[in-house]
Amino acid sequence: MRRKNSAFTLAEMMTVVGIMALLTAIATPQFMGSYQRSKENSLKSDLTVVRAAVQMFYQDTGTYPNALTDLTVTTAPINGKSRTGSTVSITAIDWRGPYIVTLPKDPISDQEFTYFTTTSGANLVGTVRSSMTGNDSTGIAFSTY
């Protein structure tokens, strides 16, 4: 009785490698798109949290923070910003911070968020925006988040 070798042929191996390469080529862009969308969703969520903290600061003190780092301090800042961007004193008794434990960074640019403390031609005082320029994966400008 003869025993038959049971090994893969070169053609079979090449076919399997080709199929694996094709599946990888199809799956990689899907994964990368999913990763980008998750970062965009994190950005939206982080902006919502920081904006809510800015609004709580404003409701308590009647001023906007001088900088976003004023949201994390454990003692009342001396000054804040009015709606027009002028410096206004803060009454320590009105302050109920810290308003946020840690200040997140923009998950896409890995930079601090853009925070406006002057009017610069538009009523932007207290506005928090992404520091990323350009558009997201659906064509929406990051500046409109």
N, C-alpha and C positions, 0 to 999 in steps of 0.2 A: 504494500500500500504506500502510495506516494503522498507526501505531505505538501500542501499548497502554501506558498508564502502569502501572508495576509498583510501586506504593507500598502500604503497609499502610493499611487502613481504621481509623477510630476504634474500631469494634467489635472488630477483631482486636487492636488495641493494648490496649484495656481488658481483654480476655480474658487476654492474656499477663500483664498487671500483676496481675490477680486471682489467677491461678494462682501467680505468684511470691509474692504476699502469703500465700496459703494455705500454701505450702511453708515459708515463713519462720516462720509461726505454729506449724507442726507441729515444725520442727527446733529452734527456740530453747529450749523447755522441756527437750528431750532433752539439749541441750548443757549447759544450766545444771545439770541433775541430774548429769551426768557430771563436771562441774567440782567440784561439792560432794562427790561420792563420792571423787574423787581427793584432795581436801584431807583428808577423813576418813581415807583410807588413809595419807596422809603423817603425820597425827597419830599413828596407831597405830604406824607404823614409828619415828617420832622418840621416842615414849614407850618403846618397846622398847630403843632405843639408850641413852637416858638412864638407864633403870632398870638396864640391864646395867652401866653405868659406876658407878652407886651401889653395886651388889652387889660389883663388883671392889674398890672403895674399902673396903667393909666387910670383905671377905675379907682384904685386905692389912693393914688397921689395926685391925680389931676395933671400929671406930666408924663411924658414918654421917657424911657431910659436914655441917658447920654450915649451908652453903648450897650450892646446885648449882654456883655459881661455883668452889667448892673442887675440883671435878672438872677444871677447866681450868688451874689454876695449875701453875707449873713447879717450885715448891719446896713441901715438905711444910707443910701447915697446922699450927698449934700445937695446936689442939683439934678434937675431933669430938663427936658425940652418941652416947650409949649407947642401947640399945633403949628405955629409960624416958625419954629426953630430957634426961638430965643431961649436963653438960659433962665430957669425958674428954680427958686429954692424949694426943697421938699421938706415938709413937716414930718419929722421922724415918727410921730405917733400914728400918722396915716399909713405908713409903709408896713406891709404885712409879709415881706419876703422871707426867704428867697422864693422866687416864683418858678424856678426850674432848678433841678439839682445839678445837672451838667448840660452844657450847651452843645448840641450836636453840630457836626460839620456837615456841609453839603456832601451827600454820599456820592455824587457824580464827579464833582470837581475836587473833592477832598480839601476844600477851602472853607473859611468861615462864610456864613451867609452875608449877603449885602444888606446893610441896615442904614436907612436914611435918617439923618438928624437935621437936615436943612431942607428948605422948600425947593431950591434950585429950579425955579420956574413952574413947579407943579406942587400940589399939596401932597408931598411924599413923607413928611415927618412921621416916624413910627412905622414905616413900611419895611417889611422884611421880604427879601427876594433871594432866589437862588443866585449863587455867584457864577454859575455856568452860563456861557453864552451859546447861542445857536438854538437848535430845535431838538425835541425828543424823538423817539422812534416812530411817533405818529405824525410828526411835522409841526407839533405845537411848540411855540417858543418857551424856553425855560423861564424867561422873564415874566410870563403870564401865569405861572403856577401860583 
